[in-house]
Amino acid sequence: MGPIRPTIADVARAAGVSRTTVSHALNGIGKVDPRTRERVVQAAAELGYRPSLRAQRLRSGQSRTIGLVSSMPVAVAGGPSKLGFFMEVAAAAAETAMLSGFALVVVPPLDTDPPLDALDIDGAIVIEPDQDDPTTKRLQSRGVPIVTIGPQQGMDLPHVDLRAPRVGRLLLEHLREQGARRIALLMGSGHRSWYVDLAEVYARFAREHDMPPLVVEADESGGEETGREACAELLEKHPDVDAICAAVDAFALGAVRAVAERGLRIPDDVRVATRYDGVRARTSTPTLTAVDLNLAQAAASAVELLLANLKGTEVPQVISNPDPRLVVRESTRRG
Amino acid sequence: MGPIRPTIADVARAAGVSRTTVSHALNGIGKVDPRTRERVVQAAAELGYRPSLRAQRLRSGQSRTIGLVSSMPVAVAGGPSKLGFFMEVAAAAAETAMLSGFALVVVPPLDTDPPLDALDIDGAIVIEPDQDDPTTKRLQSRGVPIVTIGPQQGMDLPHVDLRAPRVGRLLLEHLREQGARRIALLMGSGHRSWYVDLAEVYARFAREHDMPPLVVEADESGGEETGREACAELLEKHPDVDAICAAVDAFALGAVRAVAERGLRIPDDVRVATRYDGVRARTSTPTLTAVDLNLAQAAASAVELLLANLKGTEVPQVISNPDPRLVVRESTRRG
């Protein structure tokens, strides 16, 4: 279990002074005779004494730790390898936090409520919370400053803007350019701002192109399977659908299965595109057209925004992420 | 910045008692009159008072936080999406830790030394440390209990055994089954136990099959590019090489490029296989044959082993991970 950690009392004994003197000598507080100070520093070094981080932090009121909290159900955010949106943000956020002297605690998607109250954190980043997500409220009630990636509907929280309307436009215009004339929208239930923005962009796009809107919803907690079911029903009712824009990558995988089960080909009969250019999009058969959201940049910005707020620095409370970029793959590339 | 947090003094004032009484009433310490206790609890609830986690932890001597530390250079562990070995372990470890009431801090690969001394952690998991890795020594000198994933050469640390010899056998035997007769080993510099075990297995395999051993080393910090260079030189000197077993996935990508640059085909002329079945192996062109190491299981076992050691529970100090499984892909599948 490693060596027993020397205490301030051990240093005091070795230097022949009081514990208060040790504390003052090591922290540069009060008046300590230079020779005494020298003796204390030497005793501390010989014993391998390091002041308790926790005690220092208790005094400073800071844990120098921030949390990164998922708001997605396991069915969407999990998956076999769990290497999704959340972990991609976590990798970049951990790096930025660490280089700023903060530790990052990751609160991954869980089937149970995450034990948020047990986290000793100075602030938190919550990823794409739903309008009714209880996470941000719980954290706020504890006085924990929050930054979200993607705004939370109905809340005025500092956030990184993932450019949802632009992302929606990129996907829909690309599908149309690839020849699609009857594009259906496969949405998640709930009111994440990404869904709300995408639905608006889709409605406008449909009006512009005289395309009767066709929106189906799948329950996030069912992941790929509910996406497949919703899409199968859609294709049964509307056999003229020639493209599916899936709000969530897990649903897109379900859509791919539903299309294949009807004996249709991708992309010749039905094109499929989704938002997040993650492992699912890149390893699906066929590979899926998706959007590079610049998540690493979003994660770094979220950490910087949170740390600026912790310091009380005057900062703009919304950081706009760089332009998203379409990544065209087999699921929409014809011929 | 959220509401100002009520203190124990606020509760004491509201309940008309001393701070000691508040502490005793809320923590069930000493003798407190039931009606007084009721008044304190109500005052605390009305004010939204929660005892400071940090103060509680200072008393208990526990942070209930564990660290997960990478030991790989950025060139190998990073990459564009950073979704590699480290983050795959992190996802599963965070989940297991959280369900056990512990937070997981991730210390990702950094170009600078990670600020380990600033981490307030009860214990740490270090992934595949090199023989000379300073990380484990620094943590040990602070008295931080450590578990490693993959043993550290020359150290007697509790660890999860990733079954390196079995993994090496799977790769080499598969390459031979696919017709390879001159298999070269593309190693990383350093003395990670995976390298040491793989080199031994390779030497024995070469003897068994009367195959002259052919081992080249690339510097980890160069990632894909040093893998390419080492492999180009190898193919120049030994044009009869018909398979490359790459110890690291970044090197395998370099090998794929070197083979293509010589105008050779994969797998017809040269087969390529690597250890870690991650995003690189799955999204490479061609896709790479690799091994499913059961990393999620290894991560969960490492967390459990560490927490058992923190509790002082008697546990076996080595946990053997389940059988690794070969995942055959385009880079070795012929015809």
Interface residues (C-beta under 8 A of the other chain):
Chain A: M1 G2 P3 I4 R5 G48 R50 S52 L53 R54 A55 R57 L58 S63 R64 T65 G67 S81 K82 L83 F86 M87 E88 A90 A91 A92 A94 E95 M98 L99 G101 A103 L104 V105 V106 V107 P108 L110 T112 P114 P115 D117 A118 L119 D120 Q140 S141 R142 G143 V144 P145 V279 R282 T283 A296 N309 G312
Chain B: M1 G2 P3 I4 R5 G48 R50 S52 L53 R54 A55 R57 L58 S63 R64 T65 G67 S81 K82 L83 F86 M87 E88 A90 A91 A92 A94 E95 M98 L99 G101 A103 L104 V105 V106 V107 P108 L110 T112 P114 P115 D117 A118 L119 D120 Q140 S141 R142 G143 V144 P145 V279 R282 T283 A296 N309 G312
